[in-house]
């Protein structure tokens, strides 16, 4: 049965919204949150890069706040200037979890199923003292997956970043936002050995290493999630993924800077073109805290770039080596840093 107990009490887990210029998508998200009437709502908003963006962002902040229709404590963290995705999401989550024991996090294009919230609540309580579990994901890139034991969720080492929850102590301990562990050769070797797909290892370690290169060049990080993907494997911890996808991406448009602006891109289709479905309650729990190998291998194939893209990347690295260009340097630098 898809039934959720509703005793008209306010939801007691803080919900965090990461926002920028969008407001129409955020209003849709607020409509999903509204029946819960959470006691605390955090709004973490990045700031403008231009005067034109300031007008857009100020408008979005105002409309979003007007869309909160229930009485609750609103905690605002509004950047006055653009600080980037790592500072807003990675460090923003750390800031929230320095104040709260746990929280649920949604970006401005993450439309959750109503069942996402009770799912997170139950998982936060059940695994709060289990050091093997770092976070709860709302995403399942397979849309639907049926574990052999009929469980409602699986454990995974994959990064599934759209709609998630975590705990104060574990996030503070395990999230290696500065990628310090990436310089430890023993850890990197162990991480490589534990991947179920070596091509995916090279893809993801390259992404993390590119971020570390940016740091060494005193450039802004361009992600928070490459760090998270590495942190999960470096600390040998797990995430939880529901058997039915709980988050639908509603932000493939010209306001997107990371998720993709068009479904013509194959990776955008894979990550953002999936549907969400309600979970059945009561949840059925796995008997062991172990990764589901079949699930891991299927998700490997979705996250891994198509072969033609991997070949192009290999050729690009070869050309850079001939030209004496660092393999993590782009051929053309962007004129404007993207959020």
N, C-alpha and C positions, 0 to 999 in steps of 0.2 A: 504493500500500500504506500502511495506517495502522500503520507500524512505527516504533518509537523505540528507539534503541540504549540498552541498559542494561548497563553494565559493572560494576555494583555499587559504583561510586565515589560518594562523597557529592557532592551538588550544590553547586557552588562559588559560586553567586550568592546573596547574602543575600535572604531572604524576610521581608517586613514584614507583620504583621497589626495592623490598627486595630480595637480592641475597645471595648466599653462594657458593657452589661448582658447581652448575649447570650452563651450558651455552647454551646447545642445546635447552632446553625448553625456555630459555630467548630470544634466537634469533627468535623463533617462535612468542613469544609475541611481540617483537619489530616489526615484520612484520605486526602485526595487528595495532600497534601504528603508524607506518610509514606514512600512508596516511594522518593522522591528522597533522603531523609535529608540535608537541607541542613545545611551546616556551621554556618551562622549563622541564627538566627531572632530577629527583633525583635518584641516585643509592645509596642505603644503603646496605652495604655488611658486613656480620659478618666475624670475623677473624678466624685464624686456631687454632686448639688444638695441632697439631703436625707439625713437619717440612714437613712431606709428604703432609699434608693438605695445608700448605702454598704454595707449588708448584701448587697444584690443584686450589686454590683460586686465586693466581696471574694470572694463565692461564685464568680462567673464567673471571676475571675482564677485562683483555686485549681483549679477544674475544668479550665480551659484548660491550665494548666501540667501537670496530671496527664495530660492527653491527648497530651503530647509523649513519644513512646515510643522515640525514638532518641537517641543521644548527640550533643549539639550545644551550641554556645555560645548561650545565651539572653540577649539584651540587653533589659532591661525599662526602660520609661519609663512609670511609673504616676503619673498626676496625683493629688494628694491632694484636690483640689477640681475642680469642673467648669470647664474652660477653653474648651470649645466646639470645633466642628468645624474651624474654620480653624487654631486653635492645634494641634490634634491631627493633622490630616491635612496641611494645607498646610505649616505650620512643622515638623511631625513628619517629613515627607518631606525637608525641607531639612536637618534635623538628621541624619537617616540618611545623606544624600548628602554631608554634611560629613565623614563618617567612612569612607564606602565609595565606590568608583569607579562603582558601579551597583547597582541593587536592583530587586526585584519587590515590588509593593504590592497587598495585598488587604484590603478591608473585611470586616466580620464577617458579611456576607450574600452575599459573592461566591464562589460555588462554581465552581471552575475545572475545565475538562476537563484530563485528564492531559497532553494535547498542548500546553496553554497554556505550560507551563514550558520545554520545549525550543524552542518558538516564540520565547519571549522571549529565551532564551539565544542563539539564532542571530541574532536581530535586533540584540541588544545588541552582539554582536561585529561583525556586518556593517556597521552604521551608526554605530559609536562615534566615528569621525572625520569624520562628515558633519554639518556645522553646519546643514544644512537640516532635519534630523530631530530633533525634541525628545523624542518619547516613543513607546512601543509600547503599543497598547491591546489588551485582550483582547475588547472588545465590538464586535459588529457588529449594529446595531439591525435590519438586514434579515434576520437569522438566517443566511441564505445569499445570497451574491452571487458571480456568476461574471464576472470581468473578461474583456474581449474577448481578451486575450492569454493567458488561462488561468493567470495568476499566482495564487499562494497568498494574496496580500494586496494591499491598495491603500494609497495615500497619501491623507491627508485633512486638512482644516483643521477638522473637527468635533471637539467635545469628546465623548469616549467614555470616561467616567471609571471604569467598573467593572472592576477588574483591569488593572494597567498596570505599566510599567517605564520607567526613565529613567537618565540618566547624571549623575554628579556635576557636571561643569563646565557642561553645557547647562542642567540644571534650575536651578542657582544663577544662571546668567546670564539666563535667559528667563522664569522664573516671577515675574510682577509681582504678588506677593501683596498689596501695599499699593495697587495700581492707580494708580501714579504716572503711567503713560503715558496714562491716561484723561483727564487734563487737557490733553494735547497735541492741539490742534484739527487739526493737519495729519495726525497719526497716525490720529485718529478718522475723518477724511474718507477717507483711503486705505483704512482698514478697511471703511468703508461701500461704497466703490466695488468692493471685491473680493468682496463677498458675492454668491452666486448667487440669493439670495432676500431682497429688501429688507425684507419683513415680519419675517423671522427676524433680520435686523440690528437692527431696532427692538426686538424682544423681548429679544435678548441684550444690547444696549447698555443697555437699561432695567434689566436685572438687575444688570449691573456698576455702573451709576450708583447704584442703590439701595444697593449695598454701600459705595460711596464716600460716600454721604450718611450712612450709619451711622457710618462712620469719622469724618466731620466732626462728628458729634454725640457723639463719644466713646462710641459703642455698639459692642458686639461684632459682628464679622463673622458672618453667618449661613451662610456658605458658604466653601469653598475652590475649588470648581470653576467658579463664575462668573469668578473671577480667572484660572483656567487657560484657560477658553474665550477670554477677551480676550487673554491673553498670547500664545496661539498665533497669533492674527491680527495683533496689534500688532507682533510680531517677524517676521511672515511666514514662519513655520516650519510643519512638518508633523508629523502623527502617522501611525502605521501601524495599519491595521485588518485583521484576518484575514478571508479570504473566508467562513469559517464562524465564527459566534459561539462564543467560547471561555468565556464566563462566564454562568452562570445565577444570577439573583437568587433567594435563598431566604429573604428577610427581609420579605415583605409581611405584617406582623402588628402587634400593638399595641405592639411595642417599636420600631417604625420611627418616626423623626422627620423623615426627609427623603425616603426612597424611596417612601413611601406605605403606608398601613395597610390598603387595600382595593383589590381589582381593579375595583371599581365606578368608580374614577377612570380616565378614559381615558388620561391621561398615565402613570399607574402601569402600566396594561396595556401601553402601548407600550414603556416602558423595562424593566419587570420581568417581563412576561409572555412573554418570548421564551425559546426553547429553545437549548441549546448542542449542538455537534457536534464530533467529533474532526477534526483536520486530518490530511491525508495528508502523509507524508514520503517522500522528500526534498522540501523546499519548492521551488516554482518562483518565481523572482524576476522582478519587473518589469524591463524594459530601461531605463526612465527613472524619475527621481525627480520625478514630477508627479502632481497630483491626478487622480483619475478623475472626470470631470465627471458622468457618469451616476450614479455612486455618490453624489456630493455632492448632487445634486438629489433623489434618492430619500430620502436621510437628512434633507434640509431638511424634507420633508413630515412626517416622523415627529417631529422636534424642535419644529416649529412648533405653537403652540397651535391648537386648533380655532377656527373663525371666531367662534363664539358667545362663546368666552372672550375673544378679542381685542376683540370689540364691547363686552363688559362692561368691559374694562380702559379702553377709550377713553371710555366714559361716566363711569367712576369718575374719570378724570383731569379731565374736563370739570367734574364736580361739585366736585372739589377746587379747581380754579381759581376757580370762582364763590365758593366758601367761603373762599378765601384760604389753603388748605392746600397745603403743599408736595407736589408730585406723587409724591414718593418716600416720603411719610409714610403710614402705615396709618391707616384710619379708627378702628380699635380696636387699641390696643397690647396685646400679649400680657402676661399677668400673670407668666408664667414664660418665661425665655429658653430656646428649644429648642436642643438640641445640634446 
